[in-house]
Amino acid sequence: MSRAALLERLKELQETPKFRNRDIRTISAILSNEALARHIAVCEEQAAAYGERQSA
């Protein structure tokens, strides 16, 4: 995935309820593409878990 696509996905995650009041994007400036992809994966896992807890 290109860096632009990764940053777009991170922007989408920033707007989820889990991360709405937290800054998860600034760190992207110093991360390699591989590290950025891992950061996004972790954020996606956390957002999904948060959504499941809110639904229960």
ROFIDO-673416 format. One line per field, with one value per atom (N, C-alpha, C): residue in one letter; y, z, x. Coordinates in steps of 0.02 Angstrom, whole numbers. Atoms other than C-alpha are relative to their C-alpha. Layout:
<recs>
code = A,...
Y = Y,...
Z = Z,...
X = X,...
</recs>
This chain:
<recs>
code = M,M,M,S,S,S,R,R,R,A,A,A,A,A,A,L,L,L,L,L,L,E,E,E,R,R,R,L,L,L,K,K,K,E,E,E,L,L,L,Q,Q,Q,E,E,E,T,T,T,P,P,P,K,K,K,F,F,F,R,R,R,N,N,N,R,R,R,D,D,D,I,I,I,R,R,R,T,T,T,I,I,I,S,S,S,A,A,A,I,I,I,L,L,L,S,S,S,N,N,N,E,E,E,A,A,A,L,L,L,A,A,A,R,R,R,H,H,H,I,I,I,A,A,A,V,V,V,C,C,C,E,E,E,E,E,E,Q,Q,Q,A,A,A,A,A,A,A,A,A,Y,Y,Y,G,G,G,E,E,E,R,R,R,Q,Q,Q,S,S,S,A,A,A
Y = -58,0,62,-61,172,41,-43,299,44,-42,410,-39,42,267,-15,12,228,62,-61,409,14,-9,415,-47,48,259,25,-27,338,59,-57,494,-25,30,385,-26,26,300,56,-57,469,23,-24,505,-50,50,345,21,-19,361,-16,19,272,52,-45,399,73,-68,556,53,-49,644,-15,18,571,13,-13,614,-63,61,457,13,-15,547,32,-37,655,-46,47,504,-24,24,461,36,-38,595,-33,31,493,-75,72,316,-19,28,213,-27,27,142,-64,63,-27,13,-17,48,34,-34,157,-51,53,3,-38,35,-83,44,-47,72,0,0,73,-66,65,-114,-2,-2,-89,45,-46,59,-30,33,-40,-53,51,-182,33,-35,-59,30,-30,29,-54,55,-138,-25,23,-194,51,-53,-26,-3,5,-44,-59,59,-219,12,-14,-159,49,-48,-15,-33,34,-134,-48,50,-254,30
Z = 0,0,0,4,-42,64,-60,93,0,4,31,21,-19,49,75,-72,223,40,-35,276,-5,8,206,48,-47,307,72,-67,462,14,-7,432,14,-12,424,72,-68,587,52,-46,671,13,-6,643,35,-34,729,73,-70,904,47,-43,982,1,6,919,-12,14,897,42,-44,1046,14,-9,1026,-66,59,906,-19,23,812,-66,66,656,2,-3,711,-5,-1,739,-71,68,554,-35,31,511,7,-11,583,-12,11,544,-71,67,398,-24,26,284,36,-35,369,70,-67,542,-1,7,484,-12,14,416,65,-64,585,48,-42,678,-19,25,570,19,-17,599,74,-72,788,13,-9,779,-25,26,673,49,-50,801,60,-58,942,-15,19,849,-4,5,813,69,-68,994,37,-31,1053,-24,29,935,27,-28,1000,71,-70,1180,4,0,1138,-20,23,1054,52,-50,1201,56
X = 42,0,45,-41,67,-6,1,108,-63,60,-33,-62,57,-157,1,-7,-91,-22,18,-110,-75,73,-287,-37,31,-332,7,-11,-256,-47,46,-360,-71,66,-517,-5,0,-469,-4,1,-442,-72,69,-627,-46,42,-689,-9,12,-764,59,-56,-614,55,-57,-488,-19,23,-593,36,-31,-513,73,-71,-338,37,-41,-198,39,-35,-147,37,-29,-83,69,-63,64,60,-55,176,18,-12,159,58,-53,286,69,-66,430,1,3,371,17,-10,432,-67,63,298,-19,14,314,-27,23,296,-68,64,152,-55,49,62,-16,10,86,-40,37,24,-74,69,-133,-34,29,-160,-20,15,-151,-60,57,-269,-65,59,-391,-25,19,-389,-33,27,-420,-68,64,-561,-53,48,-645,-19,13,-629,-44,39,-699,-72,66,-846,-39,32,-883,-22,18,-881,-59,54,-997,-66,60,-1120,-28,21,-1127,-41
</recs>
